């Protein structure tokens, strides 16, 4: 652990193991932020490290930064020294290639993010604006001192984005898909939600659900402590099969789910599909009941059933969310197919600091063009909304 003291009395510590940070202090500071999520809780980040999922051997070397003043934690963030760009969901491979072609090293870079988790929310935990600014300056100083190419902050909230802009960082946008309850006229159940969709979209969803039911597939919903070791074992088997089908390697180990399943039990909901009494698929969502928000995370199946993916990952979670009073369901990274299931496009944000001024200028020009493309893409997507004009007007 590295320790520094600044002229304004911040005690800066850089931790190579998140478990060295006081969990209560971290979670307490997180609770004070504008957009906390379960994925930023100490338990989640510690489980990633302890399980070997996000650890030095997998190219995620922790450099968690904390700032204290008067013995109190006033700022913190999960930061990693990265030797690659896998598991980030904000793609900078072209930037790395440009560095390589010019004989420069892009890696290692410093990354502020939740590994393998494209979920927007607070990344810079801070007691106030001054502490957030001090945290950003610390990240840049660490990169400068180590000769790193860059610092990247992914899936930022508004406070993070504003602080980064004020410090001259480059801002980038992306697109995800999210269902949000109509505050003026809330849908009371899934049929009510379907009734607000255009006829062709409504018909397609009903056909998809019928195909799954006709195949003899039913679902059981497991929440919190009801997800026992056997359920986690089956889920992880399904999760691994999803990666195998795409000829890739799973990011998360079985030990991660064991640790996170115990320490964050109230935040997990699992949908298990059965056919003829046999478990054949499972999907997992995370939930923050206090903030009435849920996030689709992982899924897999042991056999192919037409439309089972849509049922497990979108229809079943939305049915559950509506019954539980959840007001926002995020379906995960990318995927225009989510729109046909009632999830609409929203912007995501990241921020980037590059030490080389020449490359920073080139990337700024690229991001300006990319931003224009994102704006046009969002306009196009909004014209394809699955909901009727009457439903949009409430």
C-alpha positions as CSV (number, residue, x, y, z in Angstrom):
1,X,0.0,0.0,0.0
2,X,1.3,3.4,-1.0
3,X,0.6,6.4,1.3
4,X,0.9,10.1,0.3
5,X,-0.1,13.3,2.2
6,X,-1.1,16.3,0.1
7,X,-0.7,20.0,1.0
8,X,-4.5,20.2,1.7
9,X,-4.3,17.4,4.3
10,X,-5.7,14.6,2.3
11,X,-4.1,11.3,3.2
12,X,-3.9,9.3,-0.1
13,X,-3.6,5.6,-0.1
14,X,-3.3,3.2,-3.0
15,X,-4.4,-0.3,-2.2
16,X,-3.4,-3.5,-4.1
17,X,-6.2,-5.4,-2.4
18,X,-9.7,-4.0,-1.9
19,X,-10.1,-6.1,1.2
20,X,-7.6,-3.8,2.9
21,X,-10.2,-1.0,2.8
22,X,-12.7,-0.7,5.6
23,X,-15.9,-2.1,4.2
24,X,-18.3,-0.1,6.4
25,X,-16.5,3.2,5.5
26,X,-16.6,2.4,1.8
27,X,-20.2,1.4,1.8
28,X,-21.2,4.3,4.0
29,X,-19.6,6.7,1.5
30,X,-21.3,4.9,-1.4
31,X,-24.7,5.3,0.2
32,X,-24.2,9.1,0.1
33,X,-23.7,9.2,-3.7
34,X,-26.2,10.2,-6.3
35,X,-26.2,6.8,-8.2
36,X,-25.1,4.0,-6.0
37,X,-25.5,0.4,-7.2
38,X,-24.8,-3.0,-5.6
39,X,-21.9,-3.5,-7.9
40,X,-20.0,-0.7,-6.3
41,X,-20.4,-2.2,-2.8
42,X,-17.3,-3.4,-1.1
43,X,-18.6,-7.0,-1.0
44,X,-19.0,-7.2,-4.8
45,X,-15.5,-5.7,-5.5
46,X,-13.9,-7.8,-2.8
47,X,-15.5,-11.0,-4.2
48,X,-14.1,-10.2,-7.7
49,X,-10.6,-10.0,-6.2
50,X,-10.8,-12.9,-3.8
51,X,-12.2,-15.2,-6.4
52,X,-9.5,-14.4,-8.9
53,X,-12.0,-13.1,-11.4
54,X,-10.5,-9.5,-11.4
55,X,-7.0,-9.9,-10.0
56,X,-3.4,-9.4,-11.3
57,X,-3.3,-12.9,-12.9
58,X,-6.3,-12.0,-15.1
59,X,-4.9,-8.6,-16.1
60,X,-6.7,-6.6,-13.4
61,X,-4.2,-5.3,-10.9
62,X,-6.0,-3.4,-8.2
63,X,-4.9,0.2,-7.5
64,X,-7.9,1.3,-5.4
65,X,-7.5,4.9,-4.3
66,X,-8.8,6.3,-1.0
67,X,-8.5,9.8,0.4
68,X,-9.0,10.5,4.1
69,X,-9.0,13.6,6.1
70,X,-9.1,13.8,9.8
71,X,-9.3,10.0,9.9
72,X,-12.5,9.9,7.8
73,X,-12.8,8.4,4.4
74,X,-13.8,11.3,2.1
75,X,-13.1,9.9,-1.4
76,X,-12.5,6.5,-3.0
77,X,-12.7,4.7,-6.3
78,X,-12.1,1.2,-7.7
79,X,-9.1,1.5,-10.0
80,X,-7.1,-1.1,-11.9
81,X,-3.8,-1.3,-13.7
82,X,-4.9,-3.0,-17.0
83,X,-2.7,-4.8,-19.5
84,X,-5.6,-5.3,-21.9
85,X,-9.1,-4.0,-22.6
86,X,-11.2,-7.1,-22.1
87,X,-14.2,-7.0,-19.8
88,X,-14.8,-3.2,-20.1
89,X,-17.6,-2.7,-22.7
90,X,-16.3,0.7,-23.7
91,X,-14.1,-0.2,-26.6
92,X,-10.7,1.4,-27.0
93,X,-8.9,-1.3,-29.0
94,X,-8.5,1.1,-32.0
95,X,-6.7,3.6,-29.7
96,X,-4.3,0.9,-28.5
97,X,-3.6,-0.1,-32.1
98,X,-2.9,3.5,-33.0
99,X,-0.4,3.8,-30.1
100,X,1.3,0.5,-31.3
101,X,1.6,1.7,-34.9
102,X,3.4,4.8,-33.6
103,X,5.8,2.8,-31.5
104,X,4.1,3.8,-28.2
105,X,2.8,1.7,-25.4
106,X,-0.9,2.0,-24.6
107,X,-0.8,-0.6,-21.9
108,X,-0.7,-0.6,-19.0
109,X,-3.4,1.9,-18.5
110,X,-5.3,3.0,-15.4
111,X,-9.0,2.1,-15.4
112,X,-11.7,3.2,-13.0
113,X,-14.6,0.8,-13.4
114,X,-16.4,-2.2,-12.0
115,X,-14.9,-5.2,-13.8
116,X,-17.1,-7.0,-16.3
117,X,-20.1,-4.8,-15.3
118,X,-21.5,-2.3,-17.9
119,X,-23.8,-0.7,-15.4
120,X,-24.0,3.1,-15.1
121,X,-23.6,4.6,-11.6
122,X,-21.3,6.5,-9.3
123,X,-17.6,5.6,-9.8
124,X,-16.0,8.4,-7.8
125,X,-17.2,8.1,-4.2
126,X,-16.8,11.5,-2.6
127,X,-18.0,13.4,0.4
128,X,-18.2,16.7,-1.6
129,X,-17.1,18.3,-4.9
130,X,-13.7,19.2,-3.5
131,X,-13.0,15.6,-2.5
132,X,-14.1,14.4,-5.9
133,X,-11.8,16.8,-7.7
134,X,-9.0,15.8,-5.5
135,X,-9.6,12.2,-6.3
136,X,-9.5,12.9,-10.1
137,X,-6.2,14.9,-9.6
138,X,-4.8,11.9,-7.7
139,X,-5.7,9.5,-10.5
140,X,-3.9,11.7,-13.0
141,X,-0.9,12.1,-10.8
142,X,-0.6,8.4,-10.3
143,X,-0.7,7.9,-14.1
144,X,1.9,10.6,-14.6
145,X,4.2,9.3,-12.0
146,X,4.0,5.7,-13.4
147,X,4.3,6.9,-17.0
148,X,1.0,5.4,-17.9
149,X,-0.6,6.3,-21.2
150,X,-4.1,7.1,-19.9
151,X,-6.8,7.0,-17.3
152,X,-10.4,5.8,-18.1
153,X,-13.5,6.1,-16.1
154,X,-16.4,4.0,-17.4
155,X,-20.2,4.2,-17.0
156,X,-20.0,7.4,-15.0
157,X,-22.9,9.2,-13.3
158,X,-23.7,12.9,-13.8
159,X,-21.5,14.0,-10.9
160,X,-18.5,12.0,-12.2
161,X,-19.0,13.3,-15.7
162,X,-19.2,16.9,-14.5
163,X,-16.1,16.6,-12.5
164,X,-14.2,15.0,-15.3
165,X,-15.3,17.7,-17.8
166,X,-14.2,20.4,-15.4
167,X,-10.7,18.8,-15.3
168,X,-10.5,18.7,-19.1
169,X,-11.0,15.0,-19.6
170,X,-12.5,13.7,-22.9
171,X,-16.1,12.6,-22.7
172,X,-17.6,9.7,-24.6
173,X,-21.1,8.4,-25.0
174,X,-22.6,5.0,-25.6
175,X,-26.1,3.4,-25.8
176,X,-27.8,0.9,-23.6
177,X,-31.4,-0.2,-23.3
178,X,-33.7,0.2,-20.3
179,X,-37.3,-0.2,-19.3
180,X,-38.6,2.6,-17.1
181,X,-42.0,2.6,-15.5
182,X,-44.4,5.4,-16.7
183,X,-44.6,7.6,-13.6
184,X,-47.8,9.3,-14.8
185,X,-49.6,6.1,-15.6
186,X,-47.8,3.1,-14.2
187,X,-48.3,-0.3,-15.8
188,X,-49.7,-2.6,-13.2
189,X,-48.7,-5.9,-14.8
190,X,-47.2,-7.4,-18.0
191,X,-50.4,-7.5,-19.9
192,X,-50.9,-3.7,-19.2
193,X,-47.4,-3.1,-20.5
194,X,-48.1,-5.2,-23.6
195,X,-51.3,-3.3,-24.3
196,X,-49.3,-0.1,-24.7
197,X,-47.2,-1.6,-27.5
198,X,-47.8,-1.5,-31.2
199,X,-49.9,-4.4,-32.3
200,X,-47.0,-6.2,-34.2
201,X,-44.7,-5.9,-31.2
202,X,-47.4,-7.1,-28.8
203,X,-48.2,-10.0,-31.1
204,X,-44.5,-11.0,-31.4
205,X,-44.0,-11.1,-27.7
206,X,-47.1,-13.2,-27.1
207,X,-45.9,-15.6,-29.9
208,X,-42.5,-15.9,-28.3
209,X,-44.0,-16.6,-24.9
210,X,-46.4,-19.2,-26.3
211,X,-43.6,-21.1,-28.0
212,X,-41.7,-21.4,-24.7
213,X,-44.8,-22.5,-22.8
214,X,-45.8,-24.9,-25.6
215,X,-42.4,-26.5,-25.3
216,X,-43.3,-27.4,-21.7
217,X,-41.0,-24.9,-20.1
218,X,-42.0,-23.2,-16.8
219,X,-40.1,-20.9,-14.4
220,X,-39.4,-20.8,-10.8
221,X,-38.1,-17.5,-9.2
222,X,-35.5,-17.7,-6.4
223,X,-34.7,-14.7,-4.3
224,X,-31.9,-14.0,-1.9
225,X,-31.2,-16.8,0.5
226,X,-33.5,-19.1,-1.4
227,X,-30.7,-19.4,-4.1
228,X,-28.8,-22.3,-2.5
229,X,-25.5,-23.8,-3.5
230,X,-27.2,-26.3,-5.9
231,X,-28.9,-23.4,-7.7
232,X,-25.6,-21.5,-7.9
233,X,-23.9,-24.6,-9.2
234,X,-26.5,-25.0,-11.9
235,X,-26.5,-21.3,-12.8
236,X,-22.7,-21.2,-13.1
237,X,-22.9,-24.3,-15.4
238,X,-25.3,-22.4,-17.6
239,X,-23.2,-19.2,-17.5
240,X,-20.1,-21.2,-18.7
241,X,-22.1,-22.8,-21.5
242,X,-23.0,-19.3,-22.8
243,X,-19.3,-18.4,-23.1
244,X,-18.5,-21.8,-24.6
245,X,-21.1,-21.2,-27.3
246,X,-19.3,-18.1,-28.3
247,X,-15.9,-19.8,-28.1
248,X,-14.7,-17.5,-25.2
249,X,-13.7,-17.9,-21.6
250,X,-16.0,-16.9,-18.7
251,X,-14.9,-13.9,-16.7
252,X,-16.4,-14.9,-13.4
253,X,-15.5,-18.0,-11.4
254,X,-17.8,-20.2,-9.4
255,X,-16.0,-18.9,-6.2
256,X,-17.1,-15.4,-7.2
257,X,-20.8,-16.4,-7.2
258,X,-20.3,-18.2,-3.9
259,X,-18.9,-15.1,-2.2
260,X,-21.2,-12.6,-3.8
261,X,-24.2,-14.9,-3.3
262,X,-23.6,-15.0,0.4
263,X,-22.5,-11.4,1.0
264,X,-25.1,-9.7,-1.3
265,X,-27.9,-12.2,-1.0
266,X,-30.7,-9.6,-0.9
267,X,-29.6,-8.2,-4.2
268,X,-30.0,-11.4,-6.3
269,X,-33.0,-12.9,-8.1
270,X,-32.6,-16.0,-10.2
271,X,-35.1,-17.3,-12.8
272,X,-34.8,-21.0,-13.4
273,X,-36.4,-22.7,-16.4
274,X,-37.6,-26.3,-16.1
275,X,-38.8,-28.6,-18.8
276,X,-40.4,-31.9,-17.8
277,X,-39.1,-31.2,-14.2
278,X,-35.5,-30.8,-15.4
279,X,-33.7,-27.6,-15.0
280,X,-32.6,-26.4,-18.4
281,X,-31.7,-22.7,-18.1
282,X,-31.2,-19.8,-15.7
283,X,-30.9,-16.1,-15.7
284,X,-29.7,-13.8,-12.9
285,X,-30.6,-10.2,-12.2
286,X,-29.4,-7.9,-9.5
287,X,-31.9,-5.6,-7.7
288,X,-31.8,-2.6,-5.4
289,X,-35.2,-2.6,-3.9
290,X,-34.7,0.8,-2.1
291,X,-34.0,2.5,-5.4
292,X,-36.5,0.3,-7.3
293,X,-34.0,-0.7,-9.9
294,X,-33.0,-4.0,-11.4
295,X,-30.2,-5.0,-13.8
296,X,-30.1,-8.1,-16.1
297,X,-26.7,-9.7,-15.7
298,X,-26.1,-13.2,-16.8
299,X,-27.8,-16.2,-18.4
300,X,-27.3,-19.6,-19.9
301,X,-29.0,-22.8,-21.0
302,X,-28.2,-26.5,-21.2
303,X,-30.3,-27.0,-24.3
304,X,-31.8,-24.9,-27.0
305,X,-35.5,-24.0,-26.9
306,X,-36.7,-21.4,-29.3
307,X,-37.3,-17.9,-27.7
308,X,-36.1,-19.2,-24.3
309,X,-33.4,-16.5,-24.1
310,X,-36.0,-13.7,-24.5
311,X,-38.3,-15.3,-21.9
312,X,-35.5,-15.8,-19.3
313,X,-33.7,-12.5,-19.8
314,X,-36.5,-10.0,-20.5
315,X,-40.1,-11.3,-20.2
316,X,-39.7,-13.1,-16.8
317,X,-37.7,-10.3,-15.2
318,X,-40.2,-7.7,-16.4
319,X,-43.1,-9.7,-15.0
320,X,-41.3,-9.9,-11.7
321,X,-40.3,-6.2,-11.7
322,X,-43.9,-5.1,-12.3
323,X,-45.2,-7.3,-9.5
324,X,-42.5,-6.0,-7.1
325,X,-42.9,-2.3,-7.8
326,X,-39.5,-2.0,-9.6
327,X,-39.5,1.1,-11.7
328,X,-36.4,0.6,-13.8
329,X,-35.0,-2.6,-15.5
330,X,-31.7,-2.4,-17.4
331,X,-31.2,-5.2,-19.8
332,X,-27.4,-5.2,-20.0
333,X,-24.9,-4.1,-22.7
334,X,-25.9,-3.4,-26.3
335,X,-28.5,-5.2,-28.2
336,X,-31.2,-3.4,-30.3
337,X,-33.3,-6.6,-30.0
338,X,-34.2,-5.4,-26.5
339,X,-36.3,-2.6,-28.0
340,X,-38.9,-5.1,-29.2
341,X,-39.2,-6.2,-25.6
342,X,-40.0,-2.7,-24.3
343,X,-36.5,-1.5,-23.4
344,X,-35.7,1.9,-24.8
345,X,-32.3,3.5,-25.6
346,X,-30.5,5.7,-23.1
347,X,-27.1,7.3,-23.2
348,X,-24.1,6.0,-21.2
349,X,-21.0,8.1,-20.4
350,X,-17.3,7.6,-19.9
351,X,-14.4,9.9,-19.4
352,X,-10.8,9.6,-20.6
353,X,-7.5,11.3,-19.9
354,X,-4.6,10.7,-22.3
355,X,-1.1,11.8,-21.3
356,X,0.2,12.3,-24.9
357,X,-1.2,15.6,-26.1
358,X,-1.0,14.6,-29.8
359,X,-3.1,11.5,-29.2
360,X,-5.5,13.3,-26.9
361,X,-6.2,15.8,-29.7
362,X,-6.7,13.0,-32.3
363,X,-9.0,11.1,-29.9
364,X,-11.0,14.3,-29.2
365,X,-11.6,14.7,-32.9
366,X,-12.7,11.0,-33.1
367,X,-15.1,11.4,-30.1
368,X,-16.7,14.5,-31.7
369,X,-17.5,12.5,-34.8
370,X,-18.5,9.5,-32.8
371,X,-20.8,11.7,-30.7
372,X,-22.6,13.0,-33.8
373,X,-23.1,9.4,-34.8
374,X,-24.5,8.4,-31.4
375,X,-26.9,11.3,-31.6
376,X,-28.1,10.2,-35.0
377,X,-28.4,6.6,-33.9
378,X,-30.5,7.5,-30.9
379,X,-32.8,9.6,-33.1
380,X,-33.2,6.6,-35.4
381,X,-33.9,4.2,-32.5
382,X,-36.5,6.5,-31.0
383,X,-38.4,6.5,-34.3
384,X,-38.6,2.7,-33.9
385,X,-40.2,2.7,-30.4
386,X,-42.3,-0.4,-29.7
387,X,-44.9,1.7,-27.9
388,X,-47.8,3.4,-29.5
389,X,-48.0,7.2,-29.8
390,X,-51.0,7.2,-27.3
391,X,-49.0,5.2,-24.8
392,X,-46.0,7.6,-25.1
393,X,-48.3,10.5,-24.4
394,X,-49.9,8.8,-21.4
